[in-house]
Amino acid sequence: LLLVGGSLTGLIDPLGRGLLPRNLLTGGSGSRTVANLVRFEQTRETLAAESRRNLAPLELPEGWMALIRTSRGGIGTMPWEIQYCPANDLEWNPTPTIQLYAAYTARLDSWSAEKYRGERAPTFIVNEYVPVGKRHQMIDAPETWREIFTRYRLRGALLEPVQVALLERRTEVPPSTYEIVHKDEVNLGTAGSNVPAADGLLFAEFDLRLNALGRLQKALFRIPLIYLVMYHSSGDTTYYRLTPGPAGNGVLINRFPKDFMGYRRLWQGRIDDPVVRFTITGPGLSFFSSPVAITWRELSLHQSSPVSSSETATRSVVDTRSD
């Protein structure tokens, strides 16, 4: 039916610009589409081959696949690329919001996080590092990411052709604490606020509330973007879009990675270039009440807990595609 519909569309105008006499008389691309319909098996094989070529960059190393095949219940993907599943013939076990950036409220983020606490969570997650459009998975769905960070461990990392990590669910979750260590306020649009000192991972729960103008703007259309700007001890700066709802669930600040190598080191428990100062800026600032209350919580993972024998047997990390 799709091929028939496509052939008729091509007879009218393959470029979708209306009824063109030239295409109507000559058939435009419609004649080729009809030919493809007649040679249905050949067309199907051609499309299948093209799909394989397009999916080839997403094929996972055999070392990873050997691990994944031992698990049940499908594989998770983060933050949004689901094509790893057809590329590697894997069953998909999606996050409740399908893609992390769709968790645009605190409740949706918490709903997504709840899955990774339960029995329906996948054993493995293919975690691609793709900050696109100044969106970042650790900020888009902070509670979900924190739950995964607590319950999973790094099993592999690829640098090319895409930057992607393989995460494995721990057989035993290490004891951890997530406690309030400080409360503060920050004025929107100021030069920046200092990050409190902490030995563990420090998360900021931003209580971003619309003012009267913001409530009116939201009723009429939408709120312009705001950004979280983080200043590292080296002098480097990173900034990403801050979604007001999920921001209340606690965004990692002091150990926020600058790039994929820093992200990998974070999973390995190594201290990268820490964030020492931050600010909130962007065209949407005037629609929020200021100052913004911040609750700082510190996550401490006690890694000294015993590791099961099955986890010890598969501790090696695959770092290159050739493995």
PEPEGI-V680996 format. One record per backbone hydrogen bond with DSSP energy under -1.0 kcal/mol. NH is the residue of the N-H (numbers start at 0). CO is the residue of the C=O. If there is no record, write none. Layout:
nh = <NH;NH>
co = <CO;CO>
This chain:
nh = <4;5;6;7;8;9;10;11;12;15;19;23;24;25;26;29;32;33;34;35;36;37;38;39;42;43;44;45;46;47;48;49;50;51;52;53;54;55;57;58;64;65;66;67;68;69;70;74;75;77;84;86;87;89;92;97;98;99;101;102;103;108;109;110;111;112;113;116;120;124;125;126;127;128;129;134;138;139;140;144;145;146;147;148;149;150;151;152;154;155;156;157;163;164;165;166;167;168;169;176;178;180;181;183;185;188;189;192;194;200;202;203;204;205;206;207;210;214;215;216;217;218;219;220;226;227;228;229;230;231;232;234;237;239;240;241;246;247;248;249;250;252;255;262;263;264;265;266;267;268;269;274;275;276;277;278;280;283;284;286;287;288;291;293;294;295;296;297;298;299;301;302;304;311;312;314;317>
co = <0;1;2;3;4;5;6;7;8;12;11;19;20;21;22;26;28;29;30;31;32;33;34;37;38;39;40;41;42;43;44;45;46;47;48;49;50;51;54;55;60;61;62;63;64;66;67;90;123;125;81;82;83;84;74;94;96;78;98;99;101;104;105;106;107;108;109;113;117;166;75;164;77;162;127;131;135;135;136;140;141;142;143;144;145;146;147;167;165;165;317;163;157;126;155;124;152;122;150;299;297;295;295;293;291;279;186;277;275;298;296;250;294;246;292;205;286;210;211;212;213;214;215;216;280;239;278;237;276;235;273;231;229;227;133;225;242;244;245;246;203;201;252;258;259;260;261;262;263;265;264;253;230;230;192;228;226;224;281;283;284;208;185;183;204;181;202;178;200;176;174;300;301;307;308;311;154>
